Amino acid sequence: MKAEEYPFVQELITDKTGQVLKVVLEFEEYQRLLEAIEDEGLYRAMQAVTSETPLKRNEALAELEQP
């Protein structure tokens, strides 16, 4: 395995058998990956509720205040 074969990867840290143990990324690339994961999670959450009826603002606030 070579780091050049993977996007964002600066370095692969392997054990004696060549199994990848760690991946070194630039911090900015790491942040971009986190944002992409968060965006995907938001998209999936939005898709899960497409059939639900939206709440009015006061109803939503009341829902948030419930234990």
Buried (B, 14 or more C-beta within 10 A) or exposed (E): EEBEEEEBBEEBEEEEEEEEEEBEBEEEEEEEEEEEEEEEEEEEEEEEEEEEEEEEEEEEEEEEEEE
